[in-house]
């Protein structure tokens, strides 16, 4: 027997492996699957020694889960740490491999990302990027023809029948999940969704596949009651899945709907990049690491990442991990305050720099935030930058939300704190006669207790009136909210941070810990009036009625929406929304309630639920809600007195 100190987490499992295991069960065993997943998922998994009794006959060792006296399930992940083949999951019972133990243990494992499911490493191999100019890339038959710069973009090419069929299958599986709701979307419904996601992957519909995997993870977290689960994340994932598959099933072959399988790298020529900050990464699938953000002289954003399995411990240790761009001897801490001159650069669609054998790089001196292209980040008002990010159109192969995560810079004055939020306002521009900036809420970019974000924000909150230069990301789901990644002193004032010279006027909030000596004396900071937070433009908007209904559809299912409509919820919501001017929202909520309670009968008098019409009504309401909330978020960043302009 394996000792208790060798307890290990369950490995990720590819979607098709889980789907195959569930499909192989008899109808009697399927009824017991949800209970078995909950029961065996609570059993500690141990590292089985090769040839031991817990090895399950695998011979090479693995991760074992004891499911009873005579049943031990052993998982033998491949080189990527992921179970990608049915033969890598074995059970010692007589019914194996079509047994409940094996299917339940696989169902309790986290769903693997598409990249790891294909046994590829998290970083691209050198040969993937070195010969990008040597051989042409394979192009699908239905891919649009390339266009010359400045030429009008041609309409998207129609999809092939295989892709349309795969999208239609994924749409049907998603509508079944939506109609069932979280309580009824158990292992069987999830397996159907995973099977459809795998079919979409084989057809090259990578964005739809990724959305389906996010939905499955959200369903599992919701059903398990995980503390970190947010129903808004599951609603957003299901909205993304239905919108993408609906357009694809209709034959829309736009590149941003198809997505990319893995990060494809293209030649980028010569680049000079300067470090801006580091950001720790902790993913829900057990990965951890660091991303260093870089900017060029022409204000383009790039990044260098080191993300591998390991979670929060890996994220902390990667702070000083070596940078793998060319042969440069730098770590991420040095690069975030230095620079690189790169020849033969390779760049992905999302700005990630590659590390192929043909890449040559040499270190250059870094720039302070007060000079060069980095200083230009703070020359533009936040309202203008946010408006550009929220209204930007996606490029070819880019998802609509890709640019929202791009860092922005602003100069702020700390005015107070409320709960876990740090309150600040924009510093007025020199020689500018503009209204006072909006109240901006700063929230921890990564609230994980192993990282320094929360502690650093608390430290800043002890100095009201402090002037601080911030680089961070906007939160598209909250009014005027910024997730800061790094801070620095504002030039020309004593009431600002006093950082060590070796930090090069910046502190990475996820790694560098601010101390009392880094803050100015309290008497140096000009006094600030107590903040009155007032109504939240987004949370207090009447569209909360639409949000509640769309959330109810996901968390409770179609029956819950129908019951709400029968009790007068639709009429009450419609009247309140119309009274406040949200006429379209009122029409859409009414249509959703009507479709939820709508039943038709077939030729034999049997009730037939039309899930397509119901899903379309929910998608229309959810999409309109997302668009309205984005407009409200954009308006919340406008200077005071200009919000209604």
N, C-alpha and C positions, 0 to 999 in steps of 0.2 A: 504493500500500500504506500501511496505517496504521502509524505508528511504534510501537515497543514500549512507549513510555512511556504509551500510551493504552489499555493493557490494563485491562479492566473486568470485574467479576463478571457471571455470567449472571443475568438477571432472573428473578423468580418467574413461574411459569406456572400458569394455572388448571387444575384437575383434569380438566375435560372436554376441554381442548385436548390434553393428554397422552394421554388415553384414546382420543380420535378418531384421533390419529396412529398409535398402536399397532394399533388395530383395522383400519386401512387397509392394513397390511402383509400381504404374502403369507405363507404358512406357511414358505417357505424363508427369507425375510428375518427372520421372528420368531426363528428359531433363532440368528441372528447378532446379535440386538439387545443382549443383555447385554454381549457383548464390544465392540460398537460404542459403547455408552454409556461404558464404562470408557476406551476409546481416545479418543473425541472430548471426553469430559469433562476430559481432561488437556491439551487444546489451549487455549492462551490465547485468550480472547475479546477482541476489539478493537472500538473505536468506529469504525464506518464512516462516512465523509463522504458527504453526499448526492450521488448521481450517480456515485460512485466505482465501481471494479470490484468492491470488496467489498460494495457496497450490495445486491447481489443483485437489482437491479431494483426495490427498494422505493421509491426516489426521495427519500425523506425522511430517509435515514440510519437507523442502528440499530446493533445489536450483532451482529457477524459472527464466525463460527467457520469456519475453512478446513478442510474435511474431505477434501481431495485437490486434485489439479491442476485439475479441472473442477467441483468442488462446493464452494460457499460457502453456508452457512446463515446467514440474516440474521433477527434477531428485532427487531421494532419495537414495544416496549411502549407501552401507552396512557398517559393522564395520570397514573394511579396508579402507574406504573412496573411494571405487571404485563402479561404477555401473556394476554389474555382472549379472543382471537378467532383461529381457525385462519389467517385471512389475514394475521395479524401475524407468522407464521413462514413464510419462503420459502427455497427451495433452488434453485440454478442447474442442478442435474443434470436429465437427460432424464426421469427417473422421477418427479420432483416433481409433486404434493405427496405421492404415495404412495411415498416413498423412505426408505431406511434412514438416510440422513444427517439428515434433518429429524426423524424420530422419535427418533433417538439423542440429538441435541442437546436436544430438548425433555425427554427423559427424564433428562438430566444437570442440568437446571435445578431449583432448589428449587421445592417445591409451594407455591403461593400460599395465603394465608389466605382464608377465605370473604369477608371484608369487602373485601380488595383485589381479589379475583376479580370482584366485582360493580362494580368501577370506582368505589368510594366511598372517600373520604378516611379517614384513620385517626381523625380527629375528626369528630363529627357536625356536619352543616351547620346553620346558624342556623335555617333554615326547618323543620328536623326537630324542633326543640324549642320554637319560639316559639308555635306554634299548637296546643299539645297540648290546650288546653281548647276550641279552636274547632270541631274536627271529631272525631267518634268514630272510634276505631281499628277497622279491619276485623277481624272476629272469625271464625275458621274455623268451619265447621259443626259440627265435633266438639269445639269448645272448651267447657270447663265454664262453667256460668253463675256470675256473681259472687255472692258471699255477703256479708251484712252482718257487721260486726265482732262477734265473740263467738259467731256461729252455728257449728254443727258443720260441718266440712269435708265436702262431699259426695264420694261415690266418683268416681274419674276416669271421664270419659265414654269410651265405646269409640271406637277409632280408625276412620277411614274406610277402605274397602278399598284406596284408593290408597296410604295411608300404611302399611298392613299389608303390602302387596306390596313397597313400597320397603324396609321394614325386613327382610322375609324375604330379599330379594335381597342386602342388605348382610350379613346373617347368613351366607348361603351363601358369599359372597366371603371373609368373615373366617374361616370354618371351613376353607376351602381353604388359606388362608395358614397357619393353625395346623397343619394336617396336613402341609404341605410343610416348614415350618420355614425359618429364615433362609437356609440354603444353597440351597434350591430356590425360594424366593419371589423370583424375579427380576422383570424388567420386565413380563413378561406377567401374572403374578399381581398385581403392583402396579397395572397398568392396569385389571384387572378390579375391583380394590378402589376405584380412583379413579372408574370409571364408576358403580359402585354408590353411592359417596359423592355424586356429582353428582345421581343420581336421588333420593337421600334429601334433598338440598338442595331440589330442585324440589318435593318432597312436604312440605317444612317440618319435616323431622326434623333440626334443626340440631345438637343435641348428638351424635347418631350420626355426622353428617358430620364434625364436628370430631374425634371420636375416630378415625375412619377416616384422616383426614389425619395425625394423630399416629402412627398405626401405619405408614403409608407412609414418613414421615420416619425413624422408628426403624429400619425395614427397610433403608433406604438407608444410614444411618449404620453399622449393623451390618455390612452387606455391604462397605462401603468401609473399615471398620476405623478410623473416626474416633476420635481420642484421647478426645474428650468423651462418647463413647457409653457408656451404662449399660444392661445387659440388663434391669435391674429396671424402667427406664422403659418399655422396649418391652413387657415383661410386663404392666405396669400399664395401658398404653394398649390392649393387646389384651383384657385383662380388662374394661376399661370398655366397649370396643366390643361384645364378645359379650354382656355383661350388659344393656346398653342395647337392642341390637337384638333380643335374645331376648325381653325384656319387651314391647317394641313389637310384635314379630311375633305375640305372644300376645294382642294387643288392648289392652294397658295404655296408656291415654292420659294418664298423670300428667304435669302440666306440667313437672316436673323432668326427665322422660325426653325430652320433646320439645325443650326448650331454647329459646333465642332466637336470631334471625338476626343481629342487631346490637344494640348497646347502646341499648335504648329508654328514653327519658327521660320522666318524669312530673312534674307539679307538686309542689314541695316547700314552697311558702310561704316564710315568713321563717326564716332560719337565722343563728345566730352560731356561727362555727367558729374554732377555735384551732389553729395549726400545732403539730405534734408532731415531725416529722422529714421528711427527703427520702430517697428511695431511687432509685439509678440502675437503669435497665432496659436489659438487653441480651438480645434474643430470638434464638432459633436461626434465624429467618427473615430476619435482617438488619436488624431494627428496633432502635432505641435511643432513650433519652430519660430522663425523670425522672417520678416519682410523689411528690407531697407528701401526707402523711397528716395528716388533720385530725380533731378531736374536738369534739363539742358539749357544752353544759352538762348534757345528759341522757345523756352517755357513749355517744353513737352515733358510729361511725366513718364518715368520708367521705374522699374523695381527689380531687385534681386532677392530671391527667396531661398530659404532652406527649411523646408517643411517635411517632416518624416513622422512615422509612428512614434508615439511617446507621450502625448498629452501635455499637461502643464509642466512636468519635469523637463521635457524636451524643449518647451518654449523658454524656460529659464536658462537652460544650458546653452541654447543657440544664440544667446546674446553676443557671445564672442566667438562664434563658430567661423571657420575660414570661409572666405568668399570664393566661389567657384566661377569666376569669369576670367578666362585666359589663365595665365600663369602668375597673376599678381598675388603677392603675399600680403594679404590684408584680411582682417576679420570684419564682421558686421559693425562692431563698435567703431572701428577706425573708418570704415567706409561711410558711415552715417555722418561723420564730421570731416570727411576728406572728399576725394574725387577720383575719377578714372578717365583715362584717355584710351578709347577702345578702337581697334582696327578690325575690320571684318566682323562687325557685330551682327548677331542674330537676334531678332525681336519677334515676340509673339503678338497676337492680335490685341491682348490686354496690356501690352507694354512690358512684359517680362523679358529680361535679358537672358539669352542662352549661353551655354558654356561648351560649345563644340570645340573640336581640336583646331579648327581654323581661326578661332578667336584669339586675338592678341590684345593685351591691355597693360597699361603701366599706371602707377598711382600719380596723382597730381594733388597739389595743395587744395584743401577745401576752402569754402567761402563762408563767411559769417552771414547770418540772416539779414544783415543790414546792407549788403552789397550784392551786385550782380543780379542774375536772374532770380535768386531767392528773394531779394528785396521786392521784386515786382509782385510777389504773391500778396503783399500787404498794401500795395498801392491802390487796389481796387476795393470798392465798398462791398461788404458781404452780401448785401441785397442783390447787387448786380451779378456776383459770382453764382449765388444760389439760383437766381432766375435762369442763368445760362445752363446750369447743370440739370435743373428740373425740366427744362423745355428742349433739351438737346435731342436730336434724332439719332437712333443707333446707326452705326456703320455696317457694312457687309459682314455677316457672320457674327455680329455683336448683339447681345441682348439689350433690350430697352433700358434696363437699370444699370448698365455697365458704367456709365460716366458718373452716376450719383455717388459712388464711392471714391471719387477722385478727391484728394485732400485740398482744402482751401486754407488761406491764411487771413488773420485779422488781428487788429490791436484792440484790446479790451481793458476795461477797468472793473475790478471785482467790487461788487456792491453788497454781497451777502450770501446766505446759503439757506436752503429750505430742504430738509430731509437729505436725500442723497444727491441733490442738485446744487451746483454752484452757480450763483446769479451774477451776471455781468452785463455791461453795456458797451457798445462800440465807442471808441474814442473819436472825438470829432476830428475831421481832417483839417490840417492847417489852412488858414485863409479860405475856409469854406463856410458858407452860410446855409447850412442844412439842418433839418430838424434832428432832435435827439434820436439816437439809434434805438432799436427795439430792445426789450429785455431778452437777453440770450441766456439759455440754460445750458450749463456744461455738465455732462454726465460721463461717467467712466466708460471709456471705449471697451474695456474688458474688465468686468467687475470680479473676475476670479480672485479668490483670496491669496493665491500664490504670486500675483502680480502687484505692481506698485501703484496702479492707476488710482484706486480709491483713496489710499493713504496720501498721495500727493495732492489730490483735490481737497482733502480735509486740511492739509497744510496751507494751501492757498487761501482757504476760507478764513483763516485766522488773521488775514490782513485786508480788511475792507479798504478800498481806495487804492489798492495795488494795481499798477499798470503792468500788463503782461501781453506778450506777443504769442499767439496761439496758432498752431497748425493742427487741423483736425478734419473730421468728416461731418457732414450734416446728417441728422437723423431724419429720413424722409417720412417717418411716422409720427413725429412730434412737432409741435409748433416751436419755431426758432430754437432748436436744440442742436448743440454741437458736441461731438464726441472727440475730445482733444487727444492727440497723439504725442505732442511735444509742446513745450513752452520755452520762452526766452525773454530777455529784457527788451523793453521798448527804448529805442535810442533817444537821448536828449532829456531824460528825466531821472531824478534820484529815487522816485517812488516806484522802483521796479526791481526785478530779480538781480541778485548779485552772485552769479555763478562762477565756478572755478575757471581759470583760463583754459585748462585742458578740455573743458566741455565745449569750447568754441561757441559760447552764448546760446546754448540750447540744452534742454534736459528732456530725455525720452521718458515720458511718464510711465511707461510700462516697465522700465529697467532702472533708471536713475532715481534715487530717492532724495527728495528735497528735505533739507534740514533747516532749522531756525536761522542758521548763519547765512542761508541763501536768500533770506527775506530782508527787506529794509526795516529800520526801526519803525514802530507804529506812528511816532510823531511826524515822520517824513511823508506818510501817505495822507493826501488831502481827505478831509471827512466827506462821507457820502450820506445822503438821506436814506432812511430805511425804505426798502423796496416794498411796493404794493404789487403783488403778482397779478391781481385782478383776474378777469375771466380768460380762460385759455381759448384761443381762436379755433382750435381744432376739437379739443375735448368737450367744450361747451356749445359746439355748433349743433343745430337740430339734426344734422345727419347722423347723430348717435342712434337715432331710431332705425335707420337703414343698417348701420353697423350691427346693432343688436339682432336684427332679423337675419342678416347673412351669417352671423356667428351661430345663431340658433339652428339654422339649416345644417351647419356642419357638425355642431356638437350634439344636436338632438335628432337630426334626420328629417325626412319629409313629413313624417307624422307630427312632429312637434310644430312645424310651420303651419300645417293644416289645422291643428288644434288651436293655434294662436289666431288664425284667420276666422275660425268658427266663433271664437269668443269675442270677436270685434276688434282684434288687434290691427287688422289691415285698415279698417275704417278710421280708427283712432290715429294711426300713424299717418294715413293719407291726409286727414284734416289738419293735423299739426304741421306737416311739411308744407302743405299748400298755404297755410296761414303765414308761414315765414318765407315764402317765395320759392321753395324747392319743389316746383311743380313736376319736373321730370322724375325726381326721386319718389314723389308720391305715386306717380303712374307705375313706376317699376316695382315698388313694394306691393302695390295692389295686384299687379300681374303675377308676382311671385306667390302671393297668398292664394290667388285663384288657381294657379297651376298645381300648387301643392295639394289642394283639396279636390282636384279634378280627377275623375275616374271614368274610364270608358269600358265597354263590354264587347267581347268578341261575338262571333256568330252563335256561340253556344251559351251566351249569357254570363260568361266568366269575366270577372273584373280584370282589366288589363291596365297596368300603370304605364303611362307614357313618360319614361324617364328623360327622353331627349328634350321634350318641351319644357319640362320642369328644370332641367339643367341649364337650358338656354335662358330661361327667365332668371334663374339665380345668377348666372354669369353676367347678364345685362345689369342687374342690380349691383353686383359686386364690382364690376368694372366701372360703372358710373360713380360708385362710392369712392373707389381708389382715385379716379380722376378729380373728383371734387375735393378730396382730402389733400391731394397734391397741390391744387390751386390754393387751398387755405394755408398750407405750409409755406408756399411761396409768398403769399400775402403777409404772413406773420413776420417775415424777415424785412419787410419794407420799413423805412424810417417812420417814426411816429409822425402822424399827420399826413402820411402819404399812403397808408394802407388801403384806403378806399379809392385811390386814384387809378 
